[in-house]
Amino acid sequence: MSDRTNYKAQQEALIESIEKMYDLNTRVIEAACNIPRHRFVPQKLRDQAHEDIALPIGEGQTISQPSLVAFMTNALEIKEGDKVLEIGTGSGYQAAILGKLARQVITVERIERLAERAKKLLKRLGFLNIAVICGDGTLGYPQEAPYDAIIVTAAFEKVPPPLLEQLKDGGRLLMPVGGRDLQKLLKITKQGDGFIEKEILPVQFVPLIGEFGY
């Protein structure tokens, strides 16, 4: 059995287990099936790539567990024509899944080495609708605002105001909010001049660093 076939079998088993955990949209499942997670982790950890665990990717950062990525993606309710902003590119895995679902994805990473690595990998995988920006994610990316959906994959005590300002009317924002050790996943929907908040589940993410973060 080739490595490629082995990875594919492992991935299929992982997706099957995630489907049993959550009631996911068919488009989200298809996107997850078509992203080779082993390409987004360090070579020495590829044998663990299709286990449902978070893994270190260097620079003190991690790639989130696949079930959580799928759950958060599903919660965003992304449509084909949406423009999505991701804060915290990391390995680029979440951005790749978003890229399968949305018209355009802007993903911001503060660590230059991770941003460059993700940019090269996403290009090799054929994503032409994903732009990787190196910068302060707490400021969002106003040049492309407003966004139909915003996802933040790092945690702070509150949502950075610039991100709320860059959300389109009817748009959805998903972010872990709380202390450094434990947070709650918060979904915010913009309605006119106001926002509707919904707590989803407890999570644990790396700290959000920047002007409106730690």
C-alpha positions, -999 to +999 in steps of 0.1 A: +000+000+000+014+034-010+018+063+015-008+082-006-033+054-004-026+050+033-032+087+040-064+086+020-078+056+040-069+073+073-086+105+061-117+087+051-119+070+085-114+104+103-141+121+083-165+092+090-159+095+127-164+133+126-197+127+108-209+106+137-200+134+162-217+163+144-245+169+120-225+186+093-235+203+060-227+181+030-205+208+015-184+209+046-179+172+046-169+172+009-144+201+016-128+182+045-126+151+024-107+170-003-080+186+018-050+164+026-043+174+062-010+156+062+003+182+039-002+209+066+017+193+094+055+188+099+069+158+081+077+140+114+041+142+125+024+131+093+016+097+107-006+115+133-021+139+107-054+121+105-060+115+141-085+139+157-060+158+177-043+193+176-006+191+165+023+216+168+033+233+136+062+254+150+065+290+163+044+280+193+013+275+172-009+245+165-031+230+138-066+225+154-081+191+157-100+182+125-134+178+142-132+213+157-122+227+123-152+210+107-176+221+134-165+257+133-166+258+095-201+243+096-212+270+121-201+298+098-228+287+072-206+296+043-222+301+009-205+297-025-205+335-032-192+345+003-161+365+010-144+352+042-118+366+065-097+343+086-076+356+115-047+332+123-036+313+092-013+290+110-007+260+088-033+271+062-055+240+068-086+260+079-081+284+050-079+255+025-113+242+037-128+277+036-113+280+001-133+250-011-165+266+002-163+304-004-157+326-034-128+344-018-108+339+014-084+365+030-064+349+058-041+370+081-011+356+100+012+376+122+042+353+121+060+358+088+075+323+086+041+306+090+025+330+065+051+323+038+049+286+044+011+286+041+011+308+011+035+284-008+016+253+002-018+267-007-004+278-041+010+243-047-024+228-039-040+250-066-059+276-045-063+308-065-091+322-043-070+325-011-048+355-002-024+351+027-015+384+044+012+388+070+000+413+096-019+421+128-050+400+126-067+420+154-070+449+129-087+426+103-081+435+067-102+466+059-089+467+023-113+439+014-141+446+038-170+440+044-170+402+049-198+377+048-180+356+075-151+361+098-134+333+117-108+338+144-086+309+154-070+325+184-085+336+217-089+369+236-111+383+263-133+401+237-138+404+200-116+431+185-138+461+174-122+463+139-135+428+131-171+437+141-168+468+119-157+448+089-187+424+091-214+427+065-250+431+076-262+395+081-226+384+083-214+358+109-183+360+131-169+330+150-142+334+177-131+318+210-136+344+238-122+341+273-090+338+293-057+322+282-065+287+295-102+282+285-126+300+263-161+297+249-167+297+212-189+327+204-209+332+172-219+367+165-244+377+137-247+413+126-282+426+122-285+462+112-267+483+138-267+455+164-253+421+170-267+388+182-244+366+203-246+329+208-224+308+230-216+274+213-192+253+233-161+255+255-128+255+236-090+260+241-070+281+216-037+299+215-038+336+225-047+363+200-017+386+197-020+422+184-032+457+190-066+445+200-054+413+216-028+403+241 
